[in-house]
């Protein structure tokens, strides 16, 4: 017998073309249309913020000893998503610092790639929300000259940025929460409103998400359950008290819901692995988003909703595990 037929190797024995780097870089490439849309609305400022956050992530990975930090694409995705979740006028050093915190404390401290319990991009943004609340809630108005900076992006670290020359405006969520002013749905869908870099065009984000779902890199159950939950609960609360709660469609297309639902709530590491678990995860994320927006002190709640449910992912996985083939459940055995 040929000796090569007797070679035994460790699992997995089935190989697939879709390696981790291939998946990561495909997801990163799918974000290019979203980035281009953000540049169309916010000009060069959005590009600079995304570059700064991505550089912070890549340099931190390298500094922590991962020589192949660029190869697998994971740090690249974290940097891109973090940049898309920030205001286009935030100083670049803050964006880079958020990238450092997201990689160091949201990923490396857990053991590295595939071991983190929380979405690293959202960890970085949560840090910036706490450390620099004014800068991260200053929303430049979209439009204008492409090369005109939307804020003091080149401010020196730990110096007060000069934003007096920048035209700012409240986000649609802030306008409704504090002034009871509704933004037209068309503006929300097209992205012609103030907000984070990635709060641009819901249509573009949905199309990019559909491409990833078609490729098999995105499980559609999480974003669909989030959107349905937000739509139903938002509309229900609006029916009860329209002065306090906006309609379901407003919540679906406003803020960072689309970006969070399509790209952050579908993270293969920090969300449940079972299909039933993804329905539970997405439904709870959507409900938390609406509750925080309507009853909380902040107009937005996507970041906190996803991070809270990331903490429940291990529990959801255990509760929704299917019965192992060839075995019976304890109740059936009795």
Wavefront OBJ file of the C-alpha trace (Angstrom):
o trace
v 0.000 0.000 0.000
v 1.196 3.475 -0.797
v 2.466 5.146 2.378
v 0.830 8.451 1.447
v -2.597 6.866 1.930
v -1.850 6.329 5.607
v -1.030 9.952 6.498
v -3.306 11.254 9.258
v -3.588 14.990 9.859
v -5.501 17.170 12.270
v -8.929 18.516 11.316
v -10.383 20.177 9.397
v -10.083 17.696 6.538
v -12.410 19.593 4.202
v -10.858 22.670 2.626
v -12.665 25.683 1.236
v -11.581 28.546 -0.974
v -13.129 31.043 1.439
v -10.246 31.523 3.850
v -10.329 34.085 6.655
v -8.248 36.658 4.716
v -10.439 36.167 1.628
v -13.615 36.805 3.620
v -12.142 39.769 5.487
v -10.871 41.495 2.359
v -14.151 40.895 0.535
v -16.015 42.567 3.393
v -13.505 45.432 3.367
v -13.939 45.822 -0.396
v -17.728 45.920 0.011
v -17.289 49.011 2.176
v -15.720 50.983 -0.689
v -19.105 52.168 -2.093
v -20.118 53.262 1.426
v -16.872 55.210 1.765
v -17.363 56.828 -1.645
v -20.898 57.835 -0.653
v -19.570 59.385 2.551
v -16.964 61.304 0.539
v -19.705 62.582 -1.756
v -21.595 64.065 1.194
v -18.766 65.089 3.562
v -15.844 65.598 1.220
v -12.224 64.852 1.980
v -12.853 65.021 5.736
v -14.547 61.636 5.754
v -11.602 60.059 3.916
v -9.110 61.533 6.395
v -11.068 60.293 9.414
v -11.301 56.777 7.976
v -7.590 56.759 7.107
v -6.690 57.873 10.645
v -8.811 55.227 12.371
v -7.520 52.510 10.040
v -3.911 53.578 10.585
v -4.481 53.438 14.344
v -5.760 49.865 14.070
v -2.994 48.617 11.764
v -0.160 50.247 13.706
v -1.498 48.868 16.991
v -1.671 45.340 15.567
v 1.911 45.730 14.364
v 3.061 47.198 17.678
v 1.526 44.290 19.566
v 3.600 41.853 17.549
v 1.327 40.776 14.697
v 3.599 41.050 11.688
v 0.795 39.893 9.389
v -1.611 42.567 10.665
v -2.352 43.760 7.152
v -2.542 40.324 5.534
v -5.712 38.886 7.110
v -7.711 42.132 6.781
v -9.293 41.991 10.247
v -7.630 45.175 11.507
v -8.510 46.885 8.234
v -12.221 46.147 8.715
v -12.098 47.390 12.313
v -10.505 50.645 11.197
v -12.940 51.193 8.340
v -16.013 50.519 10.487
v -14.723 52.699 13.311
v -14.075 55.574 10.898
v -17.530 55.209 9.375
v -19.084 55.465 12.846
v -17.361 58.774 13.680
v -18.283 62.378 12.823
v -16.508 63.701 9.721
v -15.035 66.598 11.697
v -13.416 64.716 14.567
v -9.647 65.362 14.914
v -7.607 62.646 13.264
v -5.588 61.897 16.387
v -8.804 61.004 18.211
v -9.819 58.651 15.402
v -6.390 56.997 15.539
v -6.613 56.722 19.329
v -9.988 55.044 18.968
v -8.376 52.544 16.590
v -5.672 51.819 19.147
v -8.190 51.270 21.919
v -10.432 49.102 19.739
v -7.584 46.749 18.792
v -5.734 46.717 22.121
v -8.716 46.440 24.472
v -11.395 45.130 22.145
v -9.374 42.400 20.477
v -5.763 41.762 21.577
v -6.542 41.575 25.292
v -9.007 38.764 24.577
v -6.447 36.675 22.735
v -6.450 38.136 19.242
v -8.283 37.231 16.068
v -11.434 35.212 16.666
v -11.260 35.440 20.470
v -12.821 38.838 21.193
v -16.164 38.943 22.952
v -17.175 42.419 21.753
v -17.026 44.168 18.402
v -13.629 45.976 18.387
v -14.838 48.907 16.258
v -17.677 49.597 18.700
v -15.307 49.270 21.661
v -13.150 51.963 20.083
v -16.142 54.200 19.498
v -17.461 53.639 23.025
v -14.088 54.777 24.361
v -14.182 57.932 22.257
v -17.796 58.574 23.323
v -16.662 58.538 26.956
v -13.352 60.351 26.567
v -14.337 63.045 24.046
v -18.126 63.512 24.243
v -18.131 66.981 22.640
v -15.986 66.085 19.629
v -17.918 62.895 18.915
v -21.282 64.665 19.064
v -20.359 67.633 16.843
v -22.040 67.037 13.487
v -20.881 69.093 10.471
v -23.464 69.825 7.803
v -23.042 67.735 4.618
v -22.319 69.353 1.286
v -20.044 72.196 0.304
v -16.566 72.192 -1.201
v -15.074 68.695 -1.394
v -11.682 69.851 -0.068
v -13.057 72.076 2.703
v -12.393 70.458 6.089
v -15.478 69.806 8.219
v -13.574 70.418 11.447
v -10.124 70.834 12.965
v -8.947 67.442 11.724
v -5.260 68.326 12.063
v -5.509 69.532 15.672
v -2.596 68.562 17.897
v -3.257 65.739 20.363
v -4.949 66.766 23.610
v -5.402 70.331 22.395
v -8.856 71.908 22.067
v -9.922 71.770 18.384
v -11.155 74.941 16.727
v -14.643 74.261 15.346
v -16.060 77.793 15.324
v -15.608 78.095 11.559
v -17.498 74.882 10.824
v -21.215 74.853 10.061
v -22.807 72.188 12.255
v -26.305 70.794 12.535
v -28.169 68.316 14.693
v -28.717 64.772 13.502
v -32.261 63.668 12.585
v -32.429 61.685 15.829
v -31.309 64.708 17.852
v -33.757 67.008 16.070
v -36.674 64.763 16.920
v -35.636 63.924 20.472
v -34.896 67.468 21.599
v -36.962 69.604 19.203
v -39.681 67.209 17.976
v -38.765 67.922 14.344
v -39.095 65.088 11.849
v -36.661 64.707 8.954
v -38.237 63.568 5.654
v -37.765 59.852 4.995
v -36.355 60.611 1.531
v -33.483 62.584 3.086
v -32.793 59.737 5.501
v -32.728 57.143 2.732
v -30.457 59.215 0.485
v -28.198 60.332 3.335
v -28.462 64.097 2.848
v -28.461 64.700 6.615
v -25.941 65.366 9.350
v -24.441 62.459 11.230
v -21.537 60.052 11.277
v -19.440 59.345 8.207
v -21.302 56.081 7.579
v -24.777 57.553 8.056
v -24.890 58.383 4.386
v -27.015 56.310 2.093
v -29.093 53.452 3.430
v -29.568 52.219 -0.133
v -25.819 51.834 -0.672
v -25.367 49.977 2.618
v -28.263 47.628 1.853
v -26.880 46.858 -1.608
v -23.439 46.111 -0.174
v -25.029 43.893 2.478
v -27.031 42.051 -0.178
v -23.797 41.356 -2.072
v -22.176 39.884 1.053
v -25.256 37.769 1.719
v -25.138 36.490 -1.863
v -21.467 35.580 -1.390
v -22.355 33.746 1.820
v -20.230 36.031 4.010
v -23.205 37.558 5.812
v -26.032 35.740 7.541
v -29.146 37.697 6.611
v -31.070 36.725 9.753
v -29.338 39.218 12.056
v -29.912 42.390 9.979
v -33.436 41.337 8.956
v -34.452 40.643 12.567
v -32.976 43.969 13.693
v -34.806 45.940 11.019
v -38.107 44.130 11.639
v -37.814 44.603 15.400
v -37.077 48.319 15.048
v -39.864 48.769 12.515
v -42.529 46.983 14.576
v -41.616 48.328 18.029
v -40.957 51.829 16.721
v -44.326 51.929 14.976
v -46.082 50.533 18.056
v -44.599 53.182 20.366
v -45.397 55.867 17.795
v -49.016 54.703 17.784
v -49.140 54.987 21.586
v -47.354 58.339 21.884
v -46.508 60.036 18.550
v -45.125 63.118 20.290
v -42.399 61.091 21.993
v -41.707 58.255 19.567
v -41.114 58.626 15.841
v -42.459 56.083 13.385
v -40.832 52.779 12.568
v -39.466 53.852 9.181
v -37.820 56.887 10.760
v -35.939 54.665 13.222
v -34.938 52.208 10.508
v -33.365 54.786 8.212
v -31.971 57.230 10.780
v -28.698 57.147 12.655
v -26.280 54.275 12.385
v -28.872 51.498 12.323
v -28.187 50.322 8.770
v -24.409 50.306 9.213
v -24.722 48.557 12.570
v -27.266 46.000 11.385
v -25.469 45.065 8.162
v -21.814 45.212 9.216
v -21.517 45.112 13.017
v -24.363 42.838 14.080
v -23.199 40.236 11.560
v -19.668 39.875 12.955
v -18.875 36.158 12.857
v -17.016 36.299 16.187
v -19.255 38.353 18.464
v -22.755 37.209 17.407
v -24.482 33.845 17.944
v -23.518 30.951 15.703
v -26.944 29.348 15.432
v -29.701 30.614 13.148
v -32.208 30.711 15.993
v -29.668 32.591 18.057
v -29.261 35.199 15.341
v -33.006 35.821 15.301
v -32.965 36.281 19.083
v -29.847 38.453 18.953
v -31.196 40.695 16.199
v -34.635 41.041 17.754
v -33.130 42.093 21.080
v -30.715 44.537 19.424
v -33.575 46.196 17.548
v -35.717 46.430 20.682
v -32.854 47.947 22.683
v -32.161 50.504 19.943
v -35.743 51.767 20.031
v -35.945 51.753 23.845
v -32.680 53.715 24.179
v -33.688 56.213 21.510
v -37.167 56.811 22.925
v -36.613 56.538 26.670
v -32.858 57.041 27.095
v -30.902 60.240 27.519
v -29.095 59.875 24.184
v -30.741 60.143 20.766
v -28.810 57.134 19.397
v -28.537 53.603 20.770
v -27.127 51.271 18.096
v -23.638 51.059 19.597
v -24.839 50.260 23.118
v -27.496 47.821 21.903
v -24.996 45.715 19.950
v -22.386 45.758 22.723
v -24.968 44.724 25.327
v -26.123 41.817 23.182
v -22.501 40.827 22.472
v -22.275 40.100 26.186
v -25.262 37.740 25.914
v -23.929 35.880 22.872
v -22.452 32.916 24.832
v -25.750 32.479 26.694
v -27.772 32.656 23.471
v -25.458 30.085 21.864
v -25.979 27.650 24.728
v -29.745 28.162 24.769
v -30.221 27.692 21.027
v -27.865 24.798 20.324
v -29.624 22.105 18.256
v -29.792 18.528 19.497
v -26.721 16.553 18.536
v -27.485 14.005 15.826
v -28.047 10.556 17.300
v -28.896 11.808 20.795
v -32.089 12.724 22.625
v -32.835 15.608 24.931
v -32.981 14.929 28.669
v -36.768 15.430 28.846
v -37.314 13.012 25.964
v -35.095 10.418 27.628
v -37.194 10.589 30.787
l 1 2 3 4 5 6 7 8 9 10 11 12 13 14 15 16 17 18 19 20 21 22 23 24 25 26 27 28 29 30 31 32 33 34 35 36 37 38 39 40 41 42 43 44 45 46 47 48 49 50 51 52 53 54 55 56 57 58 59 60 61 62 63 64 65 66 67 68 69 70 71 72 73 74 75 76 77 78 79 80 81 82 83 84 85 86 87 88 89 90 91 92 93 94 95 96 97 98 99 100 101 102 103 104 105 106 107 108 109 110 111 112 113 114 115 116 117 118 119 120 121 122 123 124 125 126 127 128 129 130 131 132 133 134 135 136 137 138 139 140 141 142 143 144 145 146 147 148 149 150 151 152 153 154 155 156 157 158 159 160 161 162 163 164 165 166 167 168 169 170 171 172 173 174 175 176 177 178 179 180 181 182 183 184 185 186 187 188 189 190 191 192 193 194 195 196 197 198 199 200 201 202 203 204 205 206 207 208 209 210 211 212 213 214 215 216 217 218 219 220 221 222 223 224 225 226 227 228 229 230 231 232 233 234 235 236 237 238 239 240 241 242 243 244 245 246 247 248 249 250 251 252 253 254 255 256 257 258 259 260 261 262 263 264 265 266 267 268 269 270 271 272 273 274 275 276 277 278 279 280 281 282 283 284 285 286 287 288 289 290 291 292 293 294 295 296 297 298 299 300 301 302 303 304 305 306 307 308 309 310 311 312 313 314 315 316 317 318 319 320 321 322 323 324 325 326 327 328 329 330 331 332 333 334
